[in-house]
Amino acid sequence: MSTPDISYLFESAPAVQIVRMRNAHWVIPFLFKAFKTENILSLPEPALISLLAEELRNHSEGTEDLEEARIEFGEDEESRARKYLLNWVQRRLLQDFPDAEAVTQYQLSAHTEKLFQWLQSLEKRQFVGTESRFRFLFQTLREMVEYTEDNAAKRLEELKNRKAEIDKEIRRIEMGFAPEIFTNAQLRERLDWFTRLSHELLSDFREVEDNFKYIHRHIVEQHTKAEVHKGAIVGYAFEAYDALRKSDQGKSFYAFWDFLVSRAGQEEWRELTEQLLLLLQDRGIDGDGDFVQNIKSLLLQQGRSVYDSNDRMAEKLSRIITEKEIARHRRLRQQIGSIKELVFQFMDEAPPPCGLQLQEPTAIKMNMERRLNLTEKQAPGIVRQPSNAKEKVEDLLRFNRLLNTTHIDRKKLWQNVENALRKRTTATLSEIIETTGLEHGVAEVVSYFSFLREKASRVQAMQEITELIPLDEDRTRFIEVPYLLFSK
């Protein structure tokens, strides 16, 4: 980075401009308290206005700089809160978007996330761990050399050396020697680093989402230009989307997302998280247990927002293509109508004297004419369709009984959800059922999905991910359903 680059960033970077705000001394702590303390990804507009209005009531005289947000003296707290939110969106502290119920939601921008990361890095730590990071650097250096070496003999030799080291450690443990384990200092150092990397990873999701939004915005700008052909707009959109997926950032993100949503990855993550939390409790090590337990759900929510941005871009593409087809059909109907008018106009008139006379006959060859074929046409083969199974009255009764959820107490089910969310930010359907159990089998599982309509702001279903729900205590029968995620 050169000196002009630093000067340019200091003058134009949104994260730096946030710090230079005249109201930064109370705006930044308020946003951190509202979003980061409980790891809340988004807040609806009424809730955020209520929190901000309460914050403004507690301000002493002279705390706010009203001129920065163009607020007139004497305005009430709610009116000032609305103007502050508008000003923060314009300054790119927050991002606003409508949800499925047309309620405006607010979330931290990628610039604010980077600012919070920088502020957290300024916090004084008890000790600065170097051992774990040096090991990571050394391991990364080894992997870069090893996995770019195309010499099969050398790669085989490295694998044999690694196998010999593993066999040596196995023999030591079999002979009664204690295995090497991390000390509390080593574990605390790695836990701190794990937490920092997790926060950075959440911010990376925001950057990928911003890239999708940039593509979508550019498509809209191209669509508003009359001189640009719509085929060129669609071509640009697909090329840009394909370039994003094939870029280094896109490859890394989608590889990570595929691993995160895989069933094996979810199960392994859950088991390792539970073992880590028990280990921290046994050793008496203080750590952000709630964040460690909820990191997977937070990553899923952030990844879901990226896919929602992608869906909005695809919806815009579909609308462009549909408008193009409608316009083409309209022009076609107009041309057909003009031809009909000409036909009716010349129907009653005598045919014009036109034609071409030749002295000798000539051969006429038509490129699209059907060739002569003396082979008899074979009859199509007989395809036997399977006969329908005999339907029994008992089958319909059982199926209706399966889908009948009138006997399910939905208030009790939602209370189960609220109880599960008291100790965590998010909870999956399987986690809730593991805690409370099932009383009515499949009908109760189906009833939980009714909250997608009744509690749409706090429940989301991920169709590309599925999970297995046990239907009995012995875990011998399961039902596979879409991944259902509840949040506060």
HUPE-V109899 format. One record per residue. SS is DSSP state (H for helix, E for strand, - for the rest). PHI is phi in degrees with one decimal (999 if undefined). NEAR is the number of other ideal C-beta (glycine too) atoms within 10 Angstrom. Layout:
{{SS:PHI:NEAR} {SS:PHI:NEAR}}
This chain:
{{-:999:6} {-:-93.5:7} {H:-62.8:7} {H:-61.9:8} {H:-64.3:9} {H:-64.3:10} {H:-64.2:10} {H:-65.0:11} {H:-63.6:12} {H:-64.8:11} {H:-90.1:10} {H:-124.0:9} {-:-64.1:14} {H:-59.7:15} {H:-63.8:19} {H:-70.2:14} {H:-64.8:17} {H:-64.2:21} {H:-66.3:12} {-:-83.3:9} {-:-64.1:17} {-:-71.7:11} {-:-98.9:17} {H:-62.6:16} {H:-65.7:10} {H:-119.0:15} {H:-69.5:23} {H:-63.0:18} {H:-61.1:12} {H:-65.3:15} {H:-64.5:21} {H:-64.2:16} {H:-66.0:12} {H:-72.7:18} {H:-109.9:21} {H:-87.5:15} {-:-62.2:8} {-:-105.0:10} {-:54.8:21} {-:-87.6:16} {-:-79.7:19} {-:-149.2:19} {E:-128.7:19} {E:-68.7:15} {H:-58.4:16} {H:-60.3:10} {H:-67.2:15} {H:-68.7:22} {H:-63.3:20} {H:-63.4:15} {H:-64.5:15} {H:-68.6:22} {H:-63.3:17} {H:-65.2:11} {H:-64.3:19} {H:-68.8:18} {H:-64.6:9} {-:-85.2:9} {-:-74.2:11} {-:-84.2:6} {-:-65.9:5} {-:92.5:6} {-:-72.5:12} {-:-94.8:18} {-:-104.8:14} {H:-66.7:15} {H:-67.0:10} {H:-63.8:15} {H:-102.0:20} {-:57.1:9} {-:-104.0:18} {-:-83.2:10} {-:-66.6:6} {-:98.2:7} {-:-69.7:13} {-:-73.5:10} {H:-65.0:17} {H:-66.9:13} {H:-64.9:14} {H:-64.8:19} {H:-62.7:22} {H:-63.4:16} {H:-69.6:16} {H:-63.1:26} {H:-62.0:20} {H:-62.1:14} {H:-66.5:18} {H:-70.1:23} {H:-68.2:15} {H:-65.6:10} {-:-85.5:18} {-:66.2:15} {-:-78.4:25} {E:-125.9:23} {E:-121.5:21} {E:-113.9:15} {E:-156.4:14} {E:-84.0:10} {-:-92.3:13} {-:-64.4:9} {-:-98.4:9} {-:64.3:6} {-:-95.8:13} {E:-69.9:15} {E:-110.3:19} {E:-121.1:23} {E:-139.9:19} {E:-67.2:25} {-:-80.0:21} {H:-63.5:19} {H:-68.7:20} {H:-67.2:27} {H:-60.9:22} {H:-64.9:19} {H:-63.1:24} {H:-64.9:18} {H:-61.6:15} {H:-65.5:12} {H:-64.8:13} {H:-67.3:13} {H:-69.9:9} {H:-80.2:6} {-:-65.4:6} {-:-70.9:4} {-:-102.8:9} {-:-63.6:7} {-:-151.2:9} {-:-102.5:8} {-:-75.3:17} {-:-119.6:9} {H:-64.5:11} {H:-67.7:18} {H:-70.3:13} {H:-66.5:10} {H:-61.3:12} {H:-65.7:13} {H:-62.4:10} {H:-65.0:10} {H:-66.3:10} {H:-65.4:10} {H:-60.5:10} {H:-65.4:11} {H:-66.9:10} {H:-62.6:10} {H:-75.9:10} {H:-69.7:13} {-:-87.5:9} {-:-113.5:7} {-:-85.7:11} {-:-97.7:7} {-:-82.3:9} {H:-65.2:8} {H:-64.7:6} {H:-68.5:11} {H:-64.5:13} {H:-64.2:10} {H:-64.1:11} {H:-64.2:14} {H:-65.3:11} {H:-66.2:10} {H:-64.5:9} {H:-65.7:11} {H:-64.2:10} {H:-64.6:10} {H:-64.5:10} {H:-66.1:9} {H:-62.5:10} {H:-63.2:9} {H:-67.4:13} {H:-62.9:10} {H:-66.0:10} {H:-63.6:13} {H:-68.5:11} {H:-64.5:8} {-:-80.6:7} {-:104.7:6} {-:-73.1:10} {-:-72.3:7} {-:-69.6:7} {-:-73.4:8} {-:-129.6:7} {-:-73.7:13} {-:-77.6:9} {H:-61.3:11} {H:-66.7:12} {H:-64.5:14} {H:-67.6:18} {H:-64.3:20} {H:-63.8:20} {H:-70.9:17} {H:-64.9:20} {H:-62.7:18} {H:-68.7:14} {H:-60.4:14} {H:-66.5:16} {H:-64.2:13} {H:-64.4:11} {H:-64.7:16} {H:-63.3:17} {H:-64.6:12} {H:-65.6:14} {H:-63.1:19} {H:-68.8:17} {H:-63.5:16} {H:-59.8:23} {H:-63.6:22} {H:-65.6:14} {H:-63.9:23} {H:-62.5:21} {H:-63.7:15} {H:-64.2:18} {H:-62.3:21} {H:-66.2:16} {H:-64.0:13} {H:-62.6:18} {H:-61.9:21} {H:-65.5:12} {H:-67.5:14} {H:-64.3:20} {H:-62.7:12} {H:-62.8:11} {H:-66.7:17} {H:-67.2:17} {H:-78.3:8} {-:-85.9:10} {-:-69.7:5} {-:-78.8:4} {-:-87.9:13} {-:-70.1:11} {H:-66.5:14} {H:-61.9:11} {H:-68.3:11} {H:-63.5:22} {H:-62.9:18} {H:-62.6:11} {H:-62.6:15} {H:-61.9:21} {H:-67.0:11} {H:-66.3:10} {H:-67.7:18} {H:-64.4:19} {H:-66.9:11} {H:-66.0:11} {H:-64.4:19} {H:-67.9:13} {H:-90.8:10} {-:-71.6:12} {H:-61.1:7} {H:-67.2:13} {H:-65.3:16} {H:-61.2:12} {H:-65.1:12} {H:-66.3:20} {H:-70.3:16} {H:-66.3:10} {H:-63.8:16} {H:-65.9:19} {H:-61.8:11} {H:-70.5:13} {H:-66.5:15} {H:-85.9:16} {-:-69.5:12} {H:-64.7:13} {H:-64.5:8} {H:-64.7:14} {H:-64.0:19} {H:-66.6:12} {H:-65.6:12} {H:-61.2:15} {H:-63.4:15} {H:-64.5:10} {H:-66.7:10} {H:-64.8:16} {H:-63.3:11} {H:-64.5:10} {H:-65.1:17} {H:-63.9:15} {H:-65.5:10} {H:-65.0:13} {H:-63.5:18} {H:-68.5:11} {H:-65.4:8} {H:-87.7:12} {-:68.2:7} {-:-94.2:14} {-:-76.6:8} {-:-158.4:17} {-:-78.6:14} {H:-63.4:16} {H:-63.6:14} {H:-67.7:15} {H:-62.4:17} {H:-71.8:18} {H:-102.6:20} {H:-61.3:20} {H:-64.5:18} {H:-65.6:19} {H:-64.7:21} {H:-65.7:18} {H:-63.3:20} {H:-65.4:21} {H:-64.1:19} {H:-62.9:20} {H:-63.5:20} {H:-64.6:19} {H:-64.0:21} {H:-66.6:14} {H:-64.6:15} {H:-61.8:20} {H:-63.7:18} {H:-64.3:11} {H:-64.5:14} {H:-65.4:20} {H:-63.5:13} {H:-64.5:11} {H:-65.0:18} {H:-60.7:17} {H:-61.5:11} {H:-67.2:11} {H:-63.4:19} {H:-64.4:14} {H:-63.7:10} {H:-62.0:12} {H:-64.1:15} {H:-66.0:10} {H:-62.7:10} {H:-64.2:11} {H:-64.4:10} {H:-65.3:10} {H:-65.3:10} {H:-65.0:10} {H:-64.3:10} {H:-64.2:10} {H:-65.1:10} {H:-66.3:10} {H:-63.6:10} {H:-63.0:9} {H:-65.2:10} {H:-65.2:10} {H:-62.8:10} {H:-61.8:9} {H:-65.0:9} {H:-63.0:9} {H:-65.0:9} {H:-70.4:9} {H:-100.6:10} {-:-63.3:7} {-:-87.0:6} {-:-86.4:7} {-:-69.4:6} {-:-63.4:6} {-:-69.6:7} {-:-75.0:5} {-:-141.8:5} {-:154.1:5} {-:-141.6:4} {-:-103.5:4} {-:-120.9:6} {-:-77.2:4} {-:-122.7:4} {-:-68.2:6} {-:-134.4:6} {-:-79.0:4} {-:-111.2:6} {-:-117.7:6} {-:-112.1:6} {-:-63.0:4} {-:-99.6:4} {-:-71.8:8} {-:-82.7:6} {-:-76.9:4} {-:-75.4:5} {-:-132.8:7} {-:-89.1:4} {-:-76.5:5} {-:-69.2:6} {-:-74.0:6} {-:-81.0:6} {-:-71.6:6} {-:-64.6:6} {-:-66.5:5} {-:-82.3:5} {-:-106.1:5} {-:-88.5:5} {-:-84.9:5} {-:-66.5:5} {-:-77.8:6} {-:-69.6:6} {-:-71.1:7} {-:-71.9:6} {-:-91.7:8} {-:-107.3:9} {H:-63.1:7} {H:-63.8:8} {H:-64.1:11} {H:-65.3:10} {H:-65.6:10} {H:-65.8:10} {H:-66.1:10} {H:-64.6:9} {H:-66.6:11} {H:-66.6:12} {H:-88.9:9} {-:-80.1:11} {-:-114.3:17} {-:-67.7:6} {-:-85.4:10} {-:-89.8:18} {-:-85.4:12} {H:-68.3:13} {H:-63.7:7} {H:-68.4:12} {H:-64.6:18} {H:-67.2:19} {H:-65.2:12} {H:-61.8:18} {H:-64.3:19} {H:-62.5:12} {H:-63.6:13} {H:-69.9:20} {-:-88.8:16} {-:-70.4:8} {-:-104.7:11} {-:-149.2:18} {-:-80.0:19} {E:-132.9:22} {E:-152.0:24} {E:-90.9:22} {H:-63.3:23} {H:-64.9:17} {H:-67.0:17} {H:-67.8:19} {H:-69.7:18} {H:-62.4:12} {H:-80.8:11} {H:-100.4:16} {-:81.8:12} {-:-111.4:15} {-:-104.2:11} {-:-122.8:14} {-:65.0:13} {H:-63.3:17} {H:-60.0:17} {H:-70.5:22} {H:-62.8:19} {H:-61.5:17} {H:-65.9:19} {H:-62.4:23} {-:-73.7:15} {-:-68.1:15} {H:-70.4:19} {H:-61.1:15} {H:-92.1:8} {H:-80.0:10} {-:-125.7:12} {-:-62.1:13} {-:-75.3:14} {-:-118.5:17} {E:-133.0:20} {E:-142.8:18} {E:-110.3:15} {E:-107.8:18} {E:-66.9:7} {E:-78.7:11} {E:-117.9:18} {E:-125.2:13} {E:-142.9:19} {E:-98.4:13} {E:-107.1:21} {E:-71.0:16} {-:-98.8:17} {-:-140.2:11} {-:-68.2:8} {-:-77.1:7} {-:55.3:9} {-:-103.9:8} {-:-124.9:11} {E:-131.8:12} {E:-128.6:13} {E:-95.3:9} {E:-131.7:18} {E:-61.7:15} {E:-67.4:20} {E:-110.0:22} {E:-122.2:20} {E:-104.9:25} {E:-139.1:21} {-:-71.7:13}}
